[in-house]
Amino acid sequence: MDKKVSLGVTRHPANLFMFHALQNQKIDLNGYQIDIVAEDEVDLFEKVKTHEIDILKLNTYAASQCMDKYRLSENGNSIGRECGSLLIAKKDLDASQIKESRIGVSNQWSIENFYLSFAYPNAKNVIYVPKGQLLTKLLADEVDAVVFPHSFKTLIEENNLQILSDLGEYWENLTWLLCPIESLLINKNIEREAQVFLSDLIRKSIQYAFQNKEEILTEILNQNPQLGRSEIENNLGLYVNDYSLNLGSKGKTSVNRLFEIVKNQNPGNSPISPV
């Protein structure tokens, strides 16, 4: 195959960290040229519908809609414990009130929307609001509650907001599984041998990141001055771990369970086939 490979990722500090070695050729790429396409979550999901992207990292809910064309990689995934979504409000609401409340989520195929629908399947008034506007809408009482990533916990505390429900914890307690957040997918059109090699390159990139954390943190901060060090370190703690290096049976079972739930909701999706 052509050794020029596109890697589509969301603009997420964990991804900047994991794929830094690929983007900056810190490891031997064996002749491959990795072109990283960093997009907002919604734009990346739309792009994959019309563009052929070789390697793709999307939130796992959106990834479930791509499995006719992609395989799940063993490496490069964001999954773990105590990292799921949080249902937030300005004041306490009970379960019956939540059912009737206007709840803001960033988009239909966001992982936050999945965990909300899993914990509160009868929530009637879900409103799609760009992630950057969720807090403003909540503080202005234009919605009654919002769903934030776990990494927003500091923002929640700074604005004296209430955590109504830890949706990730609900998932973990009910399923006894890990919380899938983002999944790394490899295009099935790539030759099988190359798929395995590229998946291994991802693993080596993450290993390099762990071994050179301070160097990479400094470079990320220099290239992205809008990000704070504590914000990046918080994201890494939540979303980059041993499962990023190797999904393993526990990780695959967790992603499979999420995909099975989505498939039952939307018949016709293909089962996952890990590389």
HELIX and SHEET records of a PDB file:
HELIX    1   1 PRO A   13  MET A   18  1                                   6    
HELIX    2   2 HIS A   20  GLN A   23  1                                   4    
HELIX    3   3 GLU A   41  THR A   50  1                                  10    
HELIX    4   4 THR A   60  ALA A   63  1                                   4    
HELIX    5   5 ALA A   95  GLU A  100  1                                   6    
HELIX    6   6 ILE A  111  ALA A  119  1                                   9    
HELIX    7   7 LYS A  131  GLN A  133  5                                   3    
HELIX    8   8 LEU A  134  LEU A  139  1                                   6    
HELIX    9   9 HIS A  150  PHE A  152  5                                   3    
HELIX   10  10 LYS A  153  GLU A  158  1                                   6    
HELIX   11  11 LEU A  167  THR A  175  1                                   9    
HELIX   12  12 ARG A  192  GLN A  211  1                                  20    
HELIX   13  13 LYS A  213  GLN A  223  1                                  11    
HELIX   14  14 ARG A  229  TYR A  239  1                                  11    
HELIX   15  15 ASP A  242  LEU A  245  1                                   4    
HELIX   16  16 GLY A  248  GLN A  265  1                                  18    
SHEET    1   A 5 GLN A  33  GLU A  39  0                                        
SHEET    2   A 5 LYS A   4  THR A  10  1                                        
SHEET    3   A 5 ILE A  55  ASN A  59  1                                        
SHEET    4   A 5 CYS A 179  ASN A 187 -1                                        
SHEET    5   A 5 TYR A  70  LEU A  72 -1                                        
SHEET    1   B 5 GLN A  33  GLU A  39  0                                        
SHEET    2   B 5 LYS A   4  THR A  10  1                                        
SHEET    3   B 5 ILE A  55  ASN A  59  1                                        
SHEET    4   B 5 CYS A 179  ASN A 187 -1                                        
SHEET    5   B 5 SER A  78  GLY A  80 -1                                        
SHEET    1   C 5 ASN A 125  TYR A 128  0                                        
SHEET    2   C 5 ARG A 102  VAL A 105  1                                        
SHEET    3   C 5 ALA A 145  PHE A 148  1                                        
SHEET    4   C 5 LEU A  86  ALA A  89 -1                                        
SHEET    5   C 5 GLN A 162  ASP A 166 -1                                        
END                                                                             
